[in-house]
Amino acid sequence: MKADGGQGAAKMDETSIIGVVRGYLEDRENSYALMLTGEWGCGKTYFVKHALTENLEAGESRHPVVVASAYGVKDLAELCGAIEAGFISKCAIGRADSGKKSRKDSLVEFAKDTGVSFLGKKIRELEKKAGVDLKMAPLNAVNLIIGPEALLVIDDVERCDMGLRELLGAVDHLVVGCGKKVILVCNEDEWRKRIEPKDGKGQDARGTAKEYENLIEKTVWRKCRFEPSVDSVVERVLGDVLRDVYPEAIEDAASAIRESGSPNFRSLGKMRPVLVGMVKSGFFAEPADPESARAVFREACGFAAGAAKGKRIEPPSSREDSVLRGGIFESRRLKYAALDFISCFFERCEGVDPEHVRFCLDDYLATFHPDGPAAREALRCIEKIRDVAFRDAEIPGLVEAIVAGIAPEDGSRGLSFDVYPDALRAVNGIADDFADALPGGTAPLIEAMESSIGRDPESAVKSIRKNRVEWQEIPFDSSGTYAIPVLEEIDRLRKLALTTLRERESRSLGNVLENAHDQFAEKLYLTFSKLDDRSEPILSLISLDASLFMRALEKMSPGDIRLVHRALSPDGLMGSRPASLKDEDRKALAAWAKRIESEIGEVEAKEYYQRIYFEAISRSLDELAHL
């Protein structure tokens, strides 16, 4: 337990506080009150009504717990009325189980039996006979109903509107004069703020700071600051829902919520509809990759916990922050935006649709957790080899795991193409030293990579354009503190990806041109717009048959022929692409342009738009023909 600065409150969890309260109840020699303090929303009231009450009212040494709220109470009579209401409410719980009486009827009957003013009907009969007022003072009434074994809990003390001396004087009378056991539940930090000077005289309607210290010192001998563990808070508030997600969901949710800040009972309660929607979505029922699904759940819980407390993913506060935190902020912003069902509920006050939740979670998994279990194992093996954190006997298994991670047999997502160069360099670096253990050297790994590139050349080329140094498309600046080894095998893989994609695009364009010419213009435009300032679309273009191209051009609508013009124009998508071509490819483009230009010259343009666009396309082709 830690002392809480000048407040003198020891920081405790639920178990410790229950132990302190039991010791307090068994202490018959001293008369004092306990204080349970803590931040708003930390779960003090929930703890008192559930964990503390359940513990104290169980077993042979039973201590009934009566809870009363001092919220808005203005004087002693109202405070005692709140205590009476708490007592009556507690005693009336369950009285309507038979179904014959409503809770209201039970309360009325209970009040008649005991007397709302305590001794009720009998007192009134005596008053009439004697002609005197025999009504009890409020505190005497409380003394009557709170037995010697009971615990009285006065909650929301900082929200009480009574004068400080009157409030603490009443508590002192109960614990000293009547021998009662009383716990004051409050946020003492906020209570102090209400008592601190608010005018030049240093006096507020509820007392002074010095008076507070004097009265508290006399009445409250011990303070406990409630700081429950995140795990216990999450389990108490959300445990029933989390158990329906998957077995480790409580542990994962607690971990995510811990990272998002201190737990808040009220905000965690707000998360319930979102978690129920995640359960109903079925995403976590039988995931193909449980580890990735757990990662998605942890991140979704973290964002939901923040949103429940009113946190939003705001832009960086300054240009400097944009430079220093821009990448991290952008990643978090994109992730939060992908989990749209969270902002729908907390920001736009919409319901939680399980189908929408499922769509968001599936998309989030594919976007931010693309690696499957075999790929993650491969990454761990690459790191072990790179860091020389292995024994010799492990090498065959490490390399086999890397190869298996390229195209996993279980159908899960394999290693990202971004990792291929690093993986190849790691294995190549040890291949000679472990020739006996790796008789095939890097060949099995290269074969697996070639096969994977052949299946998805477009993703491979995207990786090459994104990681040009690693893929050896541009030279590495060796002036730094480390170097990237240049491997002929990486050059071969890069060329394979580029060639395979170009051949596939060429075949696709050719098939459309021959069999569905009405779709050709859009297909050509999309091919050029995929990769800005790259040469691949041009290489696909020059493989097309000039006669077929011209026949399709003749039949195009104004909108389609305009797309072709934009694709071929130096001021359009063609741009500076020809400058990136090799000499032989540049010559091939010039020859193809001359053939198309010649074909256009032999065609009679029947409509005005054809004459305009044929002339414009001819000018573009003429520029390409004279590169």
Sequence and secondary structure as in RCSB ss.txt:
>XXXX:A:sequence
MKADGGQGAAKMDETSIIGVVRGYLEDRENSYALMLTGEWGCGKTYFVKHALTENLEAGESRHPVVVASAYGVKD
LAELCGAIEAGFISKCAIGRADSGKKSRKDSLVEFAKDTGVSFLGKKIRELEKKAGVDLKMAPLNAVNLIIGPEA
LLVIDDVERCDMGLRELLGAVDHLVVGCGKKVILVCNEDEWRKRIEPKDGKGQDARGTAKEYENLIEKTVWRKCR
FEPSVDSVVERVLGDVLRDVYPEAIEDAASAIRESGSPNFRSLGKMRPVLVGMVKSGFFAEPADPESARAVFREA
CGFAAGAAKGKRIEPPSSREDSVLRGGIFESRRLKYAALDFISCFFERCEGVDPEHVRFCLDDYLATFHPDGPAA
REALRCIEKIRDVAFRDAEIPGLVEAIVAGIAPEDGSRGLSFDVYPDALRAVNGIADDFADALPGGTAPLIEAME
SSIGRDPESAVKSIRKNRVEWQEIPFDSSGTYAIPVLEEIDRLRKLALTTLRERESRSLGNVLENAHDQFAEKLY
LTFSKLDDRSEPILSLISLDASLFMRALEKMSPGDIRLVHRALSPDGLMGSRPASLKDEDRKALAAWAKRIESEI
GEVEAKEYYQRIYFEAISRSLDELAHL
>XXXX:A:secstr
 EE GGG EEEE HHHHHHHHHHHHH  S   EEEEE  TTSSHHHHIIIIIHHHHTSSSS   EEEEE TT  S
HHHHHHHHHHHHHHHHHTTTTTTSSS HHHHHHHHHHHHTTTTSHHHHHHHHHHHTS     HHHHHHHHS TT 
EEEEE GGG  S HHHHHHHHHIIIIIS  EEEEEE HHHHHHHHS  STTS BTTB HHHHHHHHHHHEEEEEE
E   HHHHHHHHHHHHHTTT TTHHHHHHHHHHHHSS  HHHHHHTHHHHHHHHHTTTTTS SSHHHHHHHHHHH
HHHHHHHHTT      SSHHHHHHHHHHHHHHHHHHHH HHHHHHHTS     HHHHHHHHHHHHHHH    HHH
HHHHHHHHHHHTT S GGGHHHHHHHHHHHHS TTS     GGGHHHHHHHHHHHHTTTTTT TTTTHHHHHHHH
HHHHH HHHHHHHHHHSTTTTTSS   TTSS      HHHHHHHHHHHHHHHHHHHHHHHHHHHH GGGHHHHHH
HHHHHSTT SHHHHHHTTS HHHHHHHHHH  HHHHHHHHHHH TTTTSTTGGGGS HHHHHHHHHHHHHHHHHH
HTS   SHHHHHHHHHHHHHHHHHHT 
